[in-house]
């Protein structure tokens, strides 16, 4: 009898995009992939599912009064999910704003645009190793 190992779940949040789809990479690493294009929908998804990995963008928004980006809301929710690892894509020009956020809320890893598939693959493999070790 063959036992099926459940796939790992990865939530990809693509609010602005403008980069290649990494879904084939995620699937090649054994992830079942869920994609959301709005943070509000992603937060709703997290009420029903606990992904192993979340890949999201840091989109700095200076017009927010009390936070720097919608990513802040996501990271606050993920704090209650210690097994979930968050990987963030961000623009180099917003490094200081992102680092301020990162100093308050944990992020597994962050990659600057343009995202190199090899770097993302290495980060995902590290995430898998960290989860199992």
C-alpha positions as CSV (number, residue, x, y, z in Angstrom):
1,X,0.0,0.0,0.0
2,X,1.3,3.4,-1.0
3,X,1.1,6.2,1.5
4,X,0.7,9.6,-0.1
5,X,2.7,12.4,1.6
6,X,0.6,15.5,1.7
7,X,2.1,18.3,-0.4
8,X,3.5,21.3,1.4
9,X,1.3,24.4,1.0
10,X,2.7,27.7,-0.4
11,X,0.7,30.9,-0.5
12,X,1.9,33.3,-3.1
13,X,0.6,36.9,-2.7
14,X,1.1,38.9,-5.9
15,X,-0.3,42.3,-5.4
16,X,1.7,44.3,-8.0
17,X,3.6,41.5,-9.8
18,X,5.7,42.6,-12.7
19,X,8.0,39.5,-12.4
20,X,7.8,36.0,-13.8
21,X,5.5,33.4,-12.3
22,X,7.4,31.2,-9.9
23,X,4.6,28.7,-9.7
24,X,6.5,26.1,-11.7
25,X,9.5,26.4,-9.3
26,X,7.2,26.1,-6.3
27,X,5.6,23.0,-7.8
28,X,8.9,21.4,-8.7
29,X,9.9,21.7,-5.0
30,X,6.7,19.8,-4.0
31,X,4.4,22.7,-3.0
32,X,0.7,22.9,-3.6
33,X,0.4,26.5,-4.6
34,X,-2.4,29.0,-3.7
35,X,-2.3,32.4,-5.2
36,X,-4.0,35.6,-4.0
37,X,-3.8,39.0,-5.5
38,X,-5.2,41.0,-2.6
39,X,-3.9,41.1,0.9
40,X,-7.5,41.1,2.3
41,X,-8.1,37.8,0.5
42,X,-4.8,36.4,1.7
43,X,-5.8,37.1,5.3
44,X,-9.1,35.4,4.7
45,X,-7.2,32.4,3.3
46,X,-5.1,32.2,6.5
47,X,-8.2,31.9,8.6
48,X,-8.8,28.5,6.9
49,X,-5.3,27.3,6.0
50,X,-1.8,27.3,7.6
51,X,0.7,27.3,4.7
52,X,4.2,26.1,5.2
53,X,5.5,29.1,3.2
54,X,4.2,32.5,2.2
55,X,5.8,34.5,-0.5
56,X,4.7,38.1,-0.5
57,X,5.7,41.5,-1.7
58,X,6.7,44.5,0.4
59,X,5.0,47.4,-1.3
60,X,5.8,50.6,0.6
61,X,2.9,52.9,1.0
62,X,3.7,56.2,2.5
63,X,0.0,57.2,2.6
64,X,-0.7,54.7,5.3
65,X,-1.1,56.5,8.6
66,X,-0.2,53.7,11.0
67,X,1.8,51.2,9.0
68,X,4.2,51.0,6.0
69,X,2.5,48.4,3.9
70,X,-0.3,45.8,3.8
71,X,2.5,43.2,4.5
72,X,2.5,44.4,8.1
73,X,-1.0,43.0,8.6
74,X,0.0,39.7,7.1
75,X,3.1,39.4,9.3
76,X,1.1,40.2,12.4
77,X,-1.3,37.3,11.6
78,X,1.6,34.9,10.8
79,X,3.1,35.4,14.2
80,X,0.4,33.1,15.5
81,X,1.7,30.4,13.0
82,X,5.2,29.6,14.1
83,X,5.7,26.8,11.5
84,X,4.9,29.2,8.6
85,X,7.9,30.8,7.0
86,X,7.6,34.1,5.1
87,X,9.7,35.1,2.2
88,X,9.4,38.7,1.0
89,X,10.2,40.3,-2.3
90,X,11.1,44.1,-2.1
91,X,12.5,47.0,-4.1
92,X,16.1,47.9,-3.1
93,X,15.1,51.6,-2.9
94,X,12.7,50.7,0.1
95,X,15.3,48.8,2.1
96,X,15.3,51.1,5.1
97,X,11.5,51.0,5.3
98,X,11.5,47.2,4.9
99,X,14.2,46.8,7.6
100,X,12.2,48.8,10.1
101,X,9.2,46.5,9.5
102,X,11.5,43.4,9.7
103,X,13.0,44.6,13.0
104,X,9.5,44.4,14.5
105,X,8.0,41.4,12.8
106,X,9.8,38.2,11.8
107,X,10.6,37.3,8.1
108,X,12.3,34.1,7.2
109,X,14.2,35.7,4.2
110,X,13.9,38.6,1.8
111,X,15.0,39.0,-1.8
112,X,15.4,42.2,-3.7
113,X,14.1,42.7,-7.2
114,X,14.9,41.4,-9.8
115,X,14.3,38.0,-8.2
116,X,16.7,35.4,-9.3
117,X,15.1,32.0,-9.5
118,X,18.2,30.3,-8.2
119,X,18.2,32.5,-5.1
120,X,14.5,31.8,-4.5
121,X,15.1,28.1,-4.9
122,X,17.9,28.2,-2.4
123,X,15.7,30.1,0.1
124,X,12.8,27.6,-0.3
125,X,15.2,24.7,0.2
126,X,16.5,26.3,3.4
127,X,13.0,26.8,4.5
128,X,12.2,23.1,4.0
129,X,15.4,22.2,5.9
130,X,14.6,24.6,8.8
131,X,11.1,23.1,9.0
132,X,12.3,19.5,9.2
133,X,15.3,20.1,11.3
